[in-house]
Amino acid sequence: MITPEELNLLIEQTYKVEKEFNDLKASYAHLQDTVEKIVEFLPNAIWILDEEGKVFLQNSQAKKLGRLIDELHYAQDDYEISFEGRAYLIKSSRYKDKVMLSATDITEQKRKENLATMGQMAAHLSHEIRNPIGSISLLTSTLKNRVVPENLPIVEEIQKSVYRIDRIIKATLMFSKGVEAHKEPFLWDELKKELVEAIGYYGHTKDIEFIFPQQKFLLNADKDLLEMMFTNFLANAIDAIELSEDERGRVEITYENDGEYHLFRIHDSGVPVEDPDSLFEAFKSTKVKGNGLGLILSRQIAQAHGGDVRYIDENGKKIFEIQLKV
């Protein structure tokens, strides 16, 4: 028979065990909460699977990826997978009966690697093409002075095509080497004269009105780089007008100085921009004649002058704004 003293001792032991159990339960809950917070804090998607392969724990990044987990191989380590247009690096580790899977988005890294490879290839091809293009340009200039008048338009068309190729070569080489501005003061009128000449070389079939700023102002910049930048925008504007249904077109460049920046705005009456979000992506162009470098190089040229380039849609009116540090 249990004595009162033994009963009290048993009750005390029961309370003690219950308290230890509650403490252990609270400690486990705290540990689980800490683990969940750590997993949630990680920038990549994390899944923890139990012995049956079911998701035991996952963070919000994993939830966003939906059914990506169905594409993963638990026994394979360190491999890449494509899912819904994105690239992911998959890693897995096992501890006892649990498996942890992680997916890191490497799309941007892969894009940069591909761009670097494409840039190197393009630069190599540009070097190879440059010499024969120089010879063709020299020969057509000589031929233009000797050809019969009825064949003159053919020679001029060859010159325009050579000019387009030369622009692509210059843009490609500059993209591969990087933009570096050598600034010197010059008047806007000097640059405007060269832009008018460039329009003549680029050529167009429609009647296009070009409106340039009439103000007299000084720029402290790299004139060759600015000529390339503005020529890119003018060429894009001409191409957009050529694709439109109208027989006439208009390209207007406006200017103002806000004390901090030279501000140029370029507007044309051509077809609208198809995909504004990809305008400044290298080697991505919606134009038949485009090489996908014009706008990204134009932005880099503006940035080399302490400014930037941005696209503005004002009630359907497409505008490119160029900022150059005063």
C-alpha positions in Angstrom: 0.0 0.0 0.0 1.3 3.5 -1.0 2.0 5.8 1.9 1.0 9.5 1.8 4.7 10.4 1.6 5.2 8.1 -1.5 2.1 9.5 -3.1 3.3 13.1 -2.7 6.7 12.1 -4.1 5.0 10.5 -7.1 2.9 13.5 -7.7 6.0 15.8 -7.5 7.8 13.5 -9.9 4.8 13.6 -12.3 4.8 17.5 -12.2 8.5 17.5 -12.7 8.3 15.2 -15.7 5.4 17.3 -17.1 7.4 20.5 -16.6 10.4 19.0 -18.3 8.2 17.8 -21.2 6.7 21.2 -21.6 10.1 22.8 -21.5 11.4 20.4 -24.1 8.3 21.0 -26.2 8.8 24.8 -26.0 12.5 24.4 -26.8 11.6 22.3 -29.8 9.0 24.8 -31.0 11.6 27.6 -30.5 14.2 25.6 -32.5 11.7 24.8 -35.2 10.7 28.5 -35.4 14.4 29.5 -35.6 15.1 27.0 -38.4 12.0 28.2 -40.3 13.3 31.8 -39.9 16.8 30.9 -41.1 15.3 29.0 -44.1 13.1 31.9 -44.9 16.0 34.3 -44.6 17.9 32.5 -47.4 17.7 34.1 -50.8 17.3 30.8 -52.7 14.4 28.4 -52.7 14.6 25.7 -50.0 12.7 22.5 -49.6 13.2 19.9 -46.8 11.7 16.5 -47.5 10.8 13.7 -45.1 11.6 10.0 -45.5 8.5 9.6 -47.8 9.7 12.4 -50.1 7.0 14.8 -49.0 7.7 18.5 -48.3 8.4 18.8 -44.6 9.4 22.5 -44.7 9.8 25.1 -47.4 10.4 28.9 -47.6 8.4 31.5 -49.5 10.9 31.4 -52.4 10.2 27.7 -52.9 6.4 28.4 -52.8 6.8 31.0 -55.5 8.3 28.4 -57.8 5.3 26.2 -57.6 5.8 22.8 -59.3 9.6 23.2 -59.9 10.1 20.6 -57.2 8.5 18.0 -59.4 11.3 18.5 -61.9 14.1 17.9 -59.4 16.3 14.8 -59.0 17.0 14.1 -55.3 20.0 11.9 -55.8 21.8 14.3 -58.2 24.0 17.1 -56.9 25.0 20.4 -58.4 23.1 20.6 -61.8 21.3 23.2 -63.8 17.7 23.2 -64.9 15.4 25.4 -66.9 12.0 26.2 -65.6 9.5 28.7 -67.0 12.1 30.6 -68.9 14.6 30.9 -66.0 17.8 29.0 -65.2 18.4 27.5 -61.7 21.3 25.8 -60.0 20.1 22.8 -58.0 21.9 21.5 -54.9 20.9 18.7 -52.6 22.1 17.3 -49.3 20.9 14.4 -47.1 20.9 14.0 -43.3 19.5 10.8 -41.8 16.0 10.5 -43.3 15.7 14.1 -44.4 16.7 15.6 -47.8 17.3 19.3 -48.4 17.0 20.8 -51.9 17.9 24.3 -52.9 17.3 26.2 -56.2 19.3 29.4 -56.9 18.2 31.6 -59.8 21.3 32.0 -62.1 19.5 33.5 -65.1 21.3 36.8 -64.9 24.7 35.1 -64.4 24.0 32.9 -67.4 22.9 35.9 -69.5 26.1 37.8 -68.6 28.2 34.8 -69.5 26.4 34.4 -72.9 26.8 38.2 -73.5 30.5 38.0 -72.8 30.9 35.1 -75.2 28.8 36.8 -77.9 30.7 40.0 -77.4 34.1 38.2 -77.9 32.8 36.4 -81.0 31.3 39.6 -82.4 34.6 41.5 -81.7 36.6 38.9 -83.5 34.3 38.9 -86.5 34.3 42.7 -86.6 38.1 42.8 -86.7 38.1 40.3 -89.6 35.4 42.2 -91.5 36.9 45.7 -91.0 39.7 45.5 -93.6 37.6 44.3 -96.5 34.9 46.8 -95.7 37.6 49.6 -95.8 38.7 48.4 -99.2 35.1 48.3 -100.5 34.6 51.8 -99.2 37.7 53.1 -100.9 36.9 51.4 -104.1 33.3 52.7 -104.2 34.5 56.3 -103.7 36.9 55.9 -106.7 34.2 54.2 -108.7 31.7 57.0 -108.0 33.9 59.5 -109.9 34.2 57.2 -112.9 30.8 55.5 -113.3 28.3 56.6 -115.9 25.5 58.7 -114.5 22.8 56.0 -114.9 24.8 53.7 -112.6 25.5 56.3 -110.0 22.5 55.2 -107.8 23.9 51.7 -107.6 27.2 52.9 -106.3 25.5 55.2 -103.8 23.4 52.3 -102.5 26.6 50.3 -102.0 28.1 53.2 -100.0 25.0 53.3 -97.8 25.2 49.6 -97.2 28.9 49.9 -96.3 28.1 52.8 -94.0 25.6 50.6 -92.1 28.1 47.7 -91.8 30.7 50.2 -90.6 28.3 51.4 -87.9 27.7 47.8 -86.7 31.4 47.1 -86.6 32.1 50.3 -84.5 29.3 49.5 -82.1 30.4 45.9 -81.7 34.0 46.8 -81.0 33.0 49.5 -78.6 30.7 47.2 -76.7 33.5 44.6 -76.4 36.1 47.1 -75.2 33.8 49.4 -73.1 33.0 53.1 -73.5 35.5 55.7 -72.4 34.9 59.4 -73.1 37.6 61.9 -74.1 36.0 65.2 -73.5 36.7 68.5 -75.4 34.6 71.6 -75.8 32.7 72.1 -79.1 29.6 73.8 -80.4 26.4 71.9 -81.0 26.3 73.2 -84.6 29.4 71.2 -85.3 27.8 68.0 -84.2 24.5 68.9 -85.9 26.3 69.2 -89.2 27.8 65.7 -88.9 24.4 64.3 -88.0 22.8 65.8 -91.1 25.6 64.1 -93.2 25.0 60.8 -91.4 21.3 60.9 -92.3 22.3 61.3 -95.9 24.5 58.2 -95.7 21.9 56.1 -93.9 19.2 56.8 -96.5 15.4 56.4 -96.5 12.6 56.0 -99.0 10.0 58.2 -97.3 9.8 62.0 -97.0 11.1 62.6 -93.5 11.3 66.1 -91.8 14.2 66.4 -89.4 14.0 69.1 -86.7 17.2 69.9 -84.7 17.7 72.3 -81.8 18.4 75.8 -83.1 20.0 77.1 -79.9 23.7 78.0 -79.8 25.4 76.2 -76.9 28.6 74.6 -76.0 29.2 70.9 -75.1 32.2 69.6 -73.2 32.1 66.0 -74.4 33.5 63.3 -76.7 32.1 64.5 -80.1 32.7 61.1 -81.8 30.8 59.3 -79.1 27.9 61.7 -79.2 27.8 61.5 -82.9 27.5 57.7 -82.6 24.8 58.0 -79.9 22.6 60.5 -81.8 23.1 58.6 -85.1 21.8 55.5 -83.3 18.6 57.3 -82.3 18.2 58.9 -85.7 18.7 55.5 -87.5 16.1 53.9 -85.1 13.7 56.8 -85.9 14.1 56.4 -89.6 13.6 52.7 -89.4 10.4 53.2 -87.3 9.0 55.7 -89.9 9.9 53.3 -92.8 7.8 50.6 -91.1 4.8 52.9 -90.6 1.9 53.3 -93.1 2.4 57.0 -93.5 4.3 58.3 -96.6 5.7 61.2 -94.6 7.5 61.2 -91.3 8.9 63.6 -88.7 11.9 63.3 -86.3 12.3 66.0 -83.7 15.2 66.7 -81.3 14.5 69.3 -78.6 17.0 70.7 -76.1 17.1 72.5 -72.8 19.7 73.1 -70.0 18.4 72.8 -66.4 21.7 73.9 -64.9 22.8 70.4 -64.1 22.2 68.5 -67.4 22.0 69.1 -71.1 18.6 67.5 -71.8 17.8 66.2 -75.3 14.4 64.7 -76.2 14.0 62.7 -79.4 10.6 61.9 -80.8 9.6 60.3 -84.1 6.3 59.6 -85.9 7.1 56.0 -86.7 5.7 52.7 -85.4 5.5 52.4 -81.5 8.0 50.5 -79.4 7.0 46.8 -79.2 8.7 45.8 -76.0 9.9 48.8 -73.8 11.2 46.4 -71.1 13.8 44.9 -73.4 15.0 48.2 -75.0 18.3 48.3 -73.3 19.2 44.5 -73.5 22.3 43.7 -75.6 21.9 41.7 -78.8 18.1 41.9 -78.5 16.5 43.8 -81.3 13.0 43.8 -82.8 14.3 45.5 -86.0 15.3 43.5 -89.2 18.3 45.8 -89.6 19.2 46.0 -85.9 22.1 44.3 -84.1 20.7 44.9 -80.6 23.6 47.2 -79.5 22.5 50.7 -80.5 20.4 51.6 -77.4 22.6 49.9 -74.8 25.7 51.7 -76.3 23.8 55.0 -76.3 23.0 54.6 -72.7 26.6 53.7 -71.9 27.8 56.8 -73.8 25.4 59.0 -71.9 26.6 57.4 -68.6 30.2 58.0 -69.6 29.2 61.7 -69.7 27.6 61.6 -66.2 24.1 61.2 -67.5 21.7 58.6 -68.7 19.1 57.6 -71.3 15.5 56.7 -70.5 12.4 55.9 -72.5 9.2 57.8 -71.9 5.7 57.1 -73.1 3.6 60.3 -72.9 0.1 59.2 -73.8 1.3 57.0 -76.7 4.0 59.5 -77.8 7.4 57.7 -77.6 10.2 59.9 -76.4 13.9 59.1 -75.6 15.4 61.5 -73.2 19.2 61.9 -73.1 20.9 63.5 -70.1 24.5 64.8 -70.3 26.1 66.3 -67.3 26.8 70.0 -67.8 
